[in-house]
């Protein structure tokens, strides 16, 4: 056959994203390091901006992984730590830990785990049986749990001293101004990505339906418990560092699926990169749009995520 007439082999989308997402993340990080007074001053970049950018990278990656895990768990594109009450439970646990003088990250992780386990206990048919019909009901129950956690957090904030109240309120809506431990957050995100890649076959089969996964020999109950623990750990650590940054776990996996990435072997590493880029870009916008004032990064992500949630809800109906 003539070489000119032979069909050209299409470039796989995964290959494009393999290079495109890292370049996008590096570009966003470079812009984030340069925004603000002082430009590229070495002391400002290394002591102030780089720790904050690393924390944003880690928080965004962990929240995207938590959202991906919950969407696999419930087989519902509307599942998200913020929507289902995990972020609210983490915030409530962090406030309780603050009042008791305990470790903030421990209270946050325990609060997120308690919220998710309470959600699955109420809708235990999803966890203990092979029925997938209660997924939509769990979304509504999770929204009510998020509202309950928010109300309890507001009541407990009345016990916080006045000199700490403004900082606590700012932290609850998402704030990276005092975030630290970014290097460790990035390491945790890398470990969770490796876990998802290791379990990709099990979770891909679970996405086909619990009945199909059970017929293929997968332990459905164990897989769901793994996903609950993964989502609770990722959400709790993120909230402990940056507060309740919402809708990252909702927007990122769905955006990647819209461009053609469906299997977990692709989503496991692209979702953390895209989530990191989203949070760093939102934080850069939050601290650069109204200088010298700083907006909460959670409000910026909510401005992006809330319309996406409404559009997805209308599409689902």
NUVEX-420140 format. One record per residue (C-alpha): residue number from 1; residue in three letters; x, y, z. Coordinates in nm, 2 decimals, padded with zeros to 4 digits. Example, Ala and Ser with C-alpha at 12.3 -4.5 7.8 and 13.67 -1.06 7.14 Angstrom:
BEGIN
@k->1	r->Ala	X->01.23	Y->-00.45	Z->00.78
@k->2	r->Ser	X->01.37	Y->-00.11	Z->00.71
***
This chain:
BEGIN
@k->1	r->Unk	X->00.00	Y->00.00	Z->00.00
@k->2	r->Unk	X->00.12	Y->00.35	Z->-00.08
@k->3	r->Unk	X->00.26	Y->00.52	Z->00.23
@k->4	r->Unk	X->00.08	Y->00.84	Z->00.15
@k->5	r->Unk	X->-00.26	Y->00.66	Z->00.14
@k->6	r->Unk	X->-00.20	Y->00.46	Z->00.46
@k->7	r->Unk	X->-00.41	Y->00.58	Z->00.75
@k->8	r->Unk	X->-00.22	Y->00.78	Z->01.01
@k->9	r->Unk	X->-00.21	Y->00.65	Z->01.36
@k->10	r->Unk	X->-00.39	Y->00.89	Z->01.59
@k->11	r->Unk	X->-00.20	Y->01.01	Z->01.90
@k->12	r->Unk	X->-00.37	Y->00.87	Z->02.21
@k->13	r->Unk	X->-00.53	Y->01.13	Z->02.44
@k->14	r->Unk	X->-00.35	Y->00.99	Z->02.74
@k->15	r->Unk	X->-00.02	Y->01.06	Z->02.57
@k->16	r->Unk	X->-00.11	Y->01.42	Z->02.52
@k->17	r->Unk	X->-00.22	Y->01.46	Z->02.89
@k->18	r->Unk	X->00.09	Y->01.28	Z->03.00
@k->19	r->Unk	X->00.29	Y->01.58	Z->02.89
@k->20	r->Unk	X->00.02	Y->01.85	Z->02.90
@k->21	r->Unk	X->-00.07	Y->01.83	Z->03.27
@k->22	r->Unk	X->00.28	Y->01.84	Z->03.41
@k->23	r->Unk	X->00.36	Y->02.14	Z->03.19
@k->24	r->Unk	X->00.03	Y->02.31	Z->03.30
@k->25	r->Unk	X->00.11	Y->02.25	Z->03.66
@k->26	r->Unk	X->00.47	Y->02.39	Z->03.62
@k->27	r->Unk	X->00.33	Y->02.70	Z->03.44
@k->28	r->Unk	X->00.08	Y->02.76	Z->03.72
@k->29	r->Unk	X->00.34	Y->02.72	Z->03.99
@k->30	r->Unk	X->00.58	Y->02.96	Z->03.80
@k->31	r->Unk	X->00.30	Y->03.22	Z->03.79
@k->32	r->Unk	X->00.21	Y->03.17	Z->04.15
@k->33	r->Unk	X->00.57	Y->03.22	Z->04.26
@k->34	r->Unk	X->00.60	Y->03.55	Z->04.08
@k->35	r->Unk	X->00.27	Y->03.71	Z->04.18
@k->36	r->Unk	X->00.29	Y->03.97	Z->04.46
@k->37	r->Unk	X->00.52	Y->04.24	Z->04.59
@k->38	r->Unk	X->00.88	Y->04.17	Z->04.55
@k->39	r->Unk	X->00.87	Y->03.98	Z->04.22
@k->40	r->Unk	X->01.13	Y->03.71	Z->04.21
@k->41	r->Unk	X->01.31	Y->03.82	Z->04.52
@k->42	r->Unk	X->01.49	Y->03.51	Z->04.65
@k->43	r->Unk	X->01.41	Y->03.55	Z->05.01
@k->44	r->Unk	X->01.04	Y->03.61	Z->04.95
@k->45	r->Unk	X->01.01	Y->03.32	Z->04.70
@k->46	r->Unk	X->01.18	Y->03.06	Z->04.93
@k->47	r->Unk	X->01.04	Y->03.17	Z->05.27
@k->48	r->Unk	X->00.69	Y->03.28	Z->05.18
@k->49	r->Unk	X->00.57	Y->03.18	Z->04.84
@k->50	r->Unk	X->00.72	Y->02.84	Z->04.78
@k->51	r->Unk	X->00.59	Y->02.68	Z->05.11
@k->52	r->Unk	X->00.24	Y->02.82	Z->05.02
@k->53	r->Unk	X->00.26	Y->02.69	Z->04.66
@k->54	r->Unk	X->00.37	Y->02.34	Z->04.78
@k->55	r->Unk	X->00.09	Y->02.33	Z->05.03
@k->56	r->Unk	X->-00.16	Y->02.43	Z->04.75
@k->57	r->Unk	X->-00.02	Y->02.15	Z->04.53
@k->58	r->Unk	X->-00.06	Y->01.89	Z->04.81
@k->59	r->Unk	X->-00.40	Y->02.01	Z->04.91
@k->60	r->Unk	X->-00.53	Y->02.01	Z->04.55
@k->61	r->Unk	X->-00.39	Y->01.67	Z->04.48
@k->62	r->Unk	X->-00.54	Y->01.51	Z->04.79
@k->63	r->Unk	X->-00.88	Y->01.67	Z->04.74
@k->64	r->Unk	X->-00.89	Y->01.55	Z->04.38
@k->65	r->Unk	X->-00.80	Y->01.20	Z->04.50
@k->66	r->Unk	X->-01.07	Y->01.21	Z->04.77
@k->67	r->Unk	X->-01.33	Y->01.31	Z->04.51
@k->68	r->Unk	X->-01.22	Y->01.04	Z->04.27
@k->69	r->Unk	X->-01.24	Y->00.78	Z->04.55
@k->70	r->Unk	X->-01.59	Y->00.89	Z->04.65
@k->71	r->Unk	X->-01.71	Y->00.88	Z->04.29
@k->72	r->Unk	X->-01.58	Y->00.53	Z->04.25
@k->73	r->Unk	X->-01.74	Y->00.43	Z->04.58
@k->74	r->Unk	X->-02.09	Y->00.57	Z->04.50
@k->75	r->Unk	X->-02.07	Y->00.54	Z->04.12
@k->76	r->Unk	X->-02.21	Y->00.89	Z->04.10
@k->77	r->Unk	X->-02.04	Y->01.20	Z->03.94
@k->78	r->Unk	X->-02.19	Y->01.43	Z->04.20
@k->79	r->Unk	X->-02.00	Y->01.27	Z->04.49
@k->80	r->Unk	X->-01.75	Y->01.51	Z->04.65
@k->81	r->Unk	X->-01.60	Y->01.55	Z->05.00
@k->82	r->Unk	X->-01.75	Y->01.90	Z->05.02
@k->83	r->Unk	X->-02.10	Y->01.79	Z->04.90
@k->84	r->Unk	X->-02.12	Y->01.47	Z->05.11
@k->85	r->Unk	X->-02.02	Y->01.63	Z->05.44
@k->86	r->Unk	X->-01.66	Y->01.50	Z->05.47
@k->87	r->Unk	X->-01.51	Y->01.85	Z->05.46
@k->88	r->Unk	X->-01.77	Y->01.97	Z->05.70
@k->89	r->Unk	X->-01.70	Y->01.68	Z->05.94
@k->90	r->Unk	X->-01.33	Y->01.75	Z->05.91
@k->91	r->Unk	X->-01.38	Y->02.11	Z->05.99
@k->92	r->Unk	X->-01.60	Y->02.03	Z->06.29
@k->93	r->Unk	X->-01.34	Y->01.78	Z->06.42
@k->94	r->Unk	X->-01.06	Y->02.04	Z->06.38
@k->95	r->Unk	X->-01.26	Y->02.30	Z->06.58
@k->96	r->Unk	X->-01.32	Y->02.04	Z->06.86
@k->97	r->Unk	X->-00.95	Y->01.96	Z->06.86
@k->98	r->Unk	X->-00.87	Y->02.33	Z->06.87
@k->99	r->Unk	X->-01.09	Y->02.37	Z->07.18
@k->100	r->Unk	X->-00.95	Y->02.06	Z->07.35
@k->101	r->Unk	X->-00.59	Y->02.15	Z->07.27
@k->102	r->Unk	X->-00.54	Y->01.83	Z->07.06
@k->103	r->Unk	X->-00.36	Y->01.79	Z->06.73
@k->104	r->Unk	X->-00.55	Y->01.98	Z->06.46
@k->105	r->Unk	X->-00.48	Y->01.72	Z->06.18
@k->106	r->Unk	X->-00.59	Y->01.43	Z->06.41
@k->107	r->Unk	X->-00.93	Y->01.59	Z->06.48
@k->108	r->Unk	X->-00.97	Y->01.68	Z->06.12
@k->109	r->Unk	X->-00.91	Y->01.32	Z->06.00
@k->110	r->Unk	X->-01.13	Y->01.17	Z->06.27
@k->111	r->Unk	X->-01.41	Y->01.42	Z->06.18
@k->112	r->Unk	X->-01.39	Y->01.33	Z->05.81
@k->113	r->Unk	X->-01.39	Y->00.96	Z->05.89
@k->114	r->Unk	X->-01.69	Y->01.00	Z->06.13
@k->115	r->Unk	X->-01.89	Y->01.19	Z->05.87
@k->116	r->Unk	X->-01.83	Y->00.94	Z->05.59
@k->117	r->Unk	X->-01.89	Y->00.64	Z->05.82
@k->118	r->Unk	X->-02.21	Y->00.80	Z->05.95
@k->119	r->Unk	X->-02.32	Y->00.86	Z->05.59
@k->120	r->Unk	X->-02.26	Y->00.49	Z->05.50
@k->121	r->Unk	X->-02.42	Y->00.37	Z->05.82
@k->122	r->Unk	X->-02.74	Y->00.56	Z->05.74
@k->123	r->Unk	X->-02.73	Y->00.42	Z->05.38
@k->124	r->Unk	X->-02.58	Y->00.09	Z->05.48
@k->125	r->Unk	X->-02.75	Y->-00.09	Z->05.19
@k->126	r->Unk	X->-02.49	Y->00.06	Z->04.96
@k->127	r->Unk	X->-02.21	Y->-00.08	Z->05.18
@k->128	r->Unk	X->-02.34	Y->-00.41	Z->05.29
@k->129	r->Unk	X->-02.53	Y->-00.52	Z->04.99
@k->130	r->Unk	X->-02.49	Y->-00.53	Z->04.61
@k->131	r->Unk	X->-02.76	Y->-00.27	Z->04.55
@k->132	r->Unk	X->-02.65	Y->00.05	Z->04.37
@k->133	r->Unk	X->-02.99	Y->00.23	Z->04.38
@k->134	r->Unk	X->-02.93	Y->00.42	Z->04.70
@k->135	r->Unk	X->-02.65	Y->00.62	Z->04.56
@k->136	r->Unk	X->-02.87	Y->00.92	Z->04.48
@k->137	r->Unk	X->-03.02	Y->00.90	Z->04.83
@k->138	r->Unk	X->-02.68	Y->00.91	Z->04.99
@k->139	r->Unk	X->-02.60	Y->01.23	Z->04.80
@k->140	r->Unk	X->-02.90	Y->01.40	Z->04.96
@k->141	r->Unk	X->-02.82	Y->01.25	Z->05.30
@k->142	r->Unk	X->-02.46	Y->01.37	Z->05.27
@k->143	r->Unk	X->-02.58	Y->01.72	Z->05.18
@k->144	r->Unk	X->-02.79	Y->01.72	Z->05.50
@k->145	r->Unk	X->-02.49	Y->01.60	Z->05.71
@k->146	r->Unk	X->-02.28	Y->01.88	Z->05.56
@k->147	r->Unk	X->-02.54	Y->02.13	Z->05.67
@k->148	r->Unk	X->-02.55	Y->01.98	Z->06.02
@k->149	r->Unk	X->-02.17	Y->01.99	Z->06.05
@k->150	r->Unk	X->-02.18	Y->02.35	Z->05.94
@k->151	r->Unk	X->-02.44	Y->02.44	Z->06.20
@k->152	r->Unk	X->-02.24	Y->02.26	Z->06.48
@k->153	r->Unk	X->-01.92	Y->02.43	Z->06.37
@k->154	r->Unk	X->-02.09	Y->02.77	Z->06.39
@k->155	r->Unk	X->-02.22	Y->02.70	Z->06.74
@k->156	r->Unk	X->-01.87	Y->02.59	Z->06.86
@k->157	r->Unk	X->-01.71	Y->02.90	Z->06.71
@k->158	r->Unk	X->-01.90	Y->03.10	Z->06.97
@k->159	r->Unk	X->-01.67	Y->02.94	Z->07.22
@k->160	r->Unk	X->-01.35	Y->03.05	Z->07.04
@k->161	r->Unk	X->-01.17	Y->03.35	Z->07.18
@k->162	r->Unk	X->-01.24	Y->03.68	Z->07.00
@k->163	r->Unk	X->-00.87	Y->03.72	Z->06.90
@k->164	r->Unk	X->-00.88	Y->03.38	Z->06.72
@k->165	r->Unk	X->-01.24	Y->03.41	Z->06.58
@k->166	r->Unk	X->-01.15	Y->03.59	Z->06.25
@k->167	r->Unk	X->-00.87	Y->03.35	Z->06.17
@k->168	r->Unk	X->-01.09	Y->03.05	Z->06.24
@k->169	r->Unk	X->-01.37	Y->03.18	Z->06.02
@k->170	r->Unk	X->-01.12	Y->03.26	Z->05.74
@k->171	r->Unk	X->-00.98	Y->02.91	Z->05.78
@k->172	r->Unk	X->-01.32	Y->02.74	Z->05.76
@k->173	r->Unk	X->-01.38	Y->02.88	Z->05.41
@k->174	r->Unk	X->-01.03	Y->02.78	Z->05.29
@k->175	r->Unk	X->-00.71	Y->02.97	Z->05.34
@k->176	r->Unk	X->-00.35	Y->02.89	Z->05.24
@k->177	r->Unk	X->-00.18	Y->03.20	Z->05.40
@k->178	r->Unk	X->-00.04	Y->03.01	Z->05.69
@k->179	r->Unk	X->-00.03	Y->02.66	Z->05.53
@k->180	r->Unk	X->00.28	Y->02.45	Z->05.60
@k->181	r->Unk	X->00.41	Y->02.09	Z->05.55
@k->182	r->Unk	X->00.36	Y->02.12	Z->05.17
@k->183	r->Unk	X->00.64	Y->01.87	Z->05.10
@k->184	r->Unk	X->00.47	Y->01.60	Z->05.32
@k->185	r->Unk	X->00.14	Y->01.67	Z->05.16
@k->186	r->Unk	X->00.29	Y->01.61	Z->04.81
@k->187	r->Unk	X->00.45	Y->01.29	Z->04.94
@k->188	r->Unk	X->00.11	Y->01.16	Z->05.07
@k->189	r->Unk	X->-00.06	Y->01.24	Z->04.74
@k->190	r->Unk	X->00.21	Y->01.04	Z->04.56
@k->191	r->Unk	X->00.15	Y->00.74	Z->04.80
@k->192	r->Unk	X->-00.22	Y->00.76	Z->04.74
@k->193	r->Unk	X->-00.17	Y->00.77	Z->04.37
@k->194	r->Unk	X->00.05	Y->00.46	Z->04.39
@k->195	r->Unk	X->-00.23	Y->00.29	Z->04.59
@k->196	r->Unk	X->-00.49	Y->00.37	Z->04.33
@k->197	r->Unk	X->-00.27	Y->00.24	Z->04.05
@k->198	r->Unk	X->-00.21	Y->-00.08	Z->04.25
@k->199	r->Unk	X->-00.58	Y->-00.13	Z->04.30
@k->200	r->Unk	X->-00.69	Y->-00.01	Z->03.96
@k->201	r->Unk	X->-00.84	Y->-00.34	Z->03.84
@k->202	r->Unk	X->-01.05	Y->-00.38	Z->04.16
@k->203	r->Unk	X->-01.18	Y->-00.02	Z->04.15
@k->204	r->Unk	X->-01.25	Y->-00.03	Z->03.77
@k->205	r->Unk	X->-01.46	Y->-00.34	Z->03.82
@k->206	r->Unk	X->-01.64	Y->-00.17	Z->04.11
@k->207	r->Unk	X->-01.73	Y->00.12	Z->03.88
@k->208	r->Unk	X->-01.91	Y->-00.13	Z->03.65
@k->209	r->Unk	X->-02.15	Y->-00.21	Z->03.94
@k->210	r->Unk	X->-02.13	Y->-00.40	Z->04.27
@k->211	r->Unk	X->-02.31	Y->-00.70	Z->04.11
@k->212	r->Unk	X->-02.05	Y->-00.72	Z->03.83
@k->213	r->Unk	X->-01.76	Y->-00.67	Z->04.06
@k->214	r->Unk	X->-01.89	Y->-00.95	Z->04.29
@k->215	r->Unk	X->-01.94	Y->-01.19	Z->04.00
@k->216	r->Unk	X->-01.58	Y->-01.12	Z->03.89
@k->217	r->Unk	X->-01.46	Y->-01.22	Z->04.23
@k->218	r->Unk	X->-01.38	Y->-00.88	Z->04.38
@k->219	r->Unk	X->-01.44	Y->-00.82	Z->04.76
@k->220	r->Unk	X->-01.69	Y->-00.54	Z->04.73
@k->221	r->Unk	X->-01.72	Y->-00.47	Z->05.10
@k->222	r->Unk	X->-01.34	Y->-00.45	Z->05.15
@k->223	r->Unk	X->-01.30	Y->-00.23	Z->04.84
@k->224	r->Unk	X->-01.56	Y->00.02	Z->04.97
@k->225	r->Unk	X->-01.40	Y->00.03	Z->05.31
@k->226	r->Unk	X->-01.07	Y->00.11	Z->05.14
@k->227	r->Unk	X->-01.22	Y->00.39	Z->04.95
@k->228	r->Unk	X->-01.39	Y->00.53	Z->05.26
@k->229	r->Unk	X->-01.06	Y->00.54	Z->05.45
@k->230	r->Unk	X->-00.87	Y->00.69	Z->05.15
@k->231	r->Unk	X->-01.12	Y->00.96	Z->05.11
@k->232	r->Unk	X->-01.14	Y->01.04	Z->05.48
@k->233	r->Unk	X->-00.76	Y->01.05	Z->05.52
@k->234	r->Unk	X->-00.71	Y->01.27	Z->05.21
@k->235	r->Unk	X->-00.99	Y->01.51	Z->05.31
@k->236	r->Unk	X->-00.90	Y->01.53	Z->05.68
@k->237	r->Unk	X->-00.53	Y->01.61	Z->05.61
@k->238	r->Unk	X->-00.63	Y->01.87	Z->05.35
@k->239	r->Unk	X->-00.88	Y->02.05	Z->05.58
@k->240	r->Unk	X->-00.63	Y->02.05	Z->05.87
@k->241	r->Unk	X->-00.38	Y->02.24	Z->05.65
@k->242	r->Unk	X->-00.60	Y->02.47	Z->05.44
@k->243	r->Unk	X->-00.96	Y->02.46	Z->05.57
@k->244	r->Unk	X->-01.26	Y->02.36	Z->05.37
@k->245	r->Unk	X->-01.16	Y->02.41	Z->05.01
@k->246	r->Unk	X->-01.47	Y->02.29	Z->04.82
@k->247	r->Unk	X->-01.56	Y->02.14	Z->04.49
@k->248	r->Unk	X->-01.21	Y->02.04	Z->04.38
@k->249	r->Unk	X->-01.30	Y->01.67	Z->04.40
@k->250	r->Unk	X->-01.61	Y->01.73	Z->04.20
@k->251	r->Unk	X->-01.47	Y->01.94	Z->03.91
@k->252	r->Unk	X->-01.14	Y->01.77	Z->03.85
@k->253	r->Unk	X->-01.24	Y->01.40	Z->03.79
@k->254	r->Unk	X->-01.53	Y->01.51	Z->03.57
@k->255	r->Unk	X->-01.32	Y->01.75	Z->03.36
@k->256	r->Unk	X->-01.08	Y->01.47	Z->03.30
@k->257	r->Unk	X->-01.35	Y->01.23	Z->03.20
@k->258	r->Unk	X->-01.49	Y->01.48	Z->02.96
@k->259	r->Unk	X->-01.16	Y->01.49	Z->02.77
@k->260	r->Unk	X->-01.16	Y->01.11	Z->02.74
@k->261	r->Unk	X->-00.98	Y->00.97	Z->03.04
@k->262	r->Unk	X->-01.21	Y->00.70	Z->03.18
@k->263	r->Unk	X->-00.99	Y->00.42	Z->03.33
@k->264	r->Unk	X->-00.84	Y->00.45	Z->03.67
@k->265	r->Unk	X->-00.48	Y->00.39	Z->03.54
@k->266	r->Unk	X->-00.51	Y->00.73	Z->03.38
@k->267	r->Unk	X->-00.72	Y->00.91	Z->03.64
@k->268	r->Unk	X->-00.50	Y->00.80	Z->03.93
@k->269	r->Unk	X->-00.21	Y->01.03	Z->03.83
@k->270	r->Unk	X->-00.38	Y->01.29	Z->03.62
@k->271	r->Unk	X->-00.64	Y->01.38	Z->03.88
@k->272	r->Unk	X->-00.37	Y->01.49	Z->04.14
@k->273	r->Unk	X->-00.19	Y->01.70	Z->03.89
@k->274	r->Unk	X->-00.51	Y->01.87	Z->03.77
@k->275	r->Unk	X->-00.63	Y->01.93	Z->04.13
@k->276	r->Unk	X->-00.29	Y->02.08	Z->04.22
@k->277	r->Unk	X->-00.30	Y->02.31	Z->03.93
@k->278	r->Unk	X->-00.66	Y->02.42	Z->04.01
@k->279	r->Unk	X->-00.59	Y->02.50	Z->04.38
@k->280	r->Unk	X->-00.27	Y->02.68	Z->04.31
@k->281	r->Unk	X->-00.43	Y->02.89	Z->04.03
@k->282	r->Unk	X->-00.73	Y->02.97	Z->04.26
@k->283	r->Unk	X->-00.50	Y->03.07	Z->04.54
@k->284	r->Unk	X->-00.29	Y->03.29	Z->04.31
@k->285	r->Unk	X->-00.61	Y->03.46	Z->04.19
@k->286	r->Unk	X->-00.73	Y->03.50	Z->04.55
@k->287	r->Unk	X->-00.42	Y->03.68	Z->04.66
@k->288	r->Unk	X->-00.36	Y->03.88	Z->04.35
@k->289	r->Unk	X->-00.71	Y->04.00	Z->04.24
@k->290	r->Unk	X->-00.76	Y->04.25	Z->04.53
@k->291	r->Unk	X->-00.41	Y->04.33	Z->04.66
@k->292	r->Unk	X->-00.31	Y->04.41	Z->04.93
@k->293	r->Unk	X->-00.62	Y->04.22	Z->05.05
@k->294	r->Unk	X->-00.65	Y->03.85	Z->05.03
@k->295	r->Unk	X->-00.96	Y->03.65	Z->04.94
@k->296	r->Unk	X->-01.02	Y->03.29	Z->05.08
@k->297	r->Unk	X->-00.93	Y->03.03	Z->04.83
@k->298	r->Unk	X->-01.23	Y->02.82	Z->04.92
@k->299	r->Unk	X->-01.46	Y->03.10	Z->04.79
@k->300	r->Unk	X->-01.28	Y->03.11	Z->04.46
@k->301	r->Unk	X->-01.31	Y->02.73	Z->04.41
@k->302	r->Unk	X->-01.67	Y->02.75	Z->04.51
@k->303	r->Unk	X->-01.73	Y->03.01	Z->04.24
@k->304	r->Unk	X->-01.60	Y->02.76	Z->03.99
@k->305	r->Unk	X->-01.75	Y->02.44	Z->04.14
@k->306	r->Unk	X->-02.10	Y->02.55	Z->04.23
@k->307	r->Unk	X->-02.20	Y->02.63	Z->03.86
@k->308	r->Unk	X->-02.04	Y->02.30	Z->03.75
@k->309	r->Unk	X->-02.24	Y->02.12	Z->04.02
@k->310	r->Unk	X->-02.57	Y->02.28	Z->03.90
@k->311	r->Unk	X->-02.50	Y->02.20	Z->03.54
@k->312	r->Unk	X->-02.41	Y->01.83	Z->03.62
@k->313	r->Unk	X->-02.73	Y->01.80	Z->03.83
@k->314	r->Unk	X->-02.94	Y->01.93	Z->03.54
@k->315	r->Unk	X->-02.76	Y->01.69	Z->03.30
@k->316	r->Unk	X->-02.82	Y->01.40	Z->03.54
@k->317	r->Unk	X->-03.19	Y->01.48	Z->03.56
***
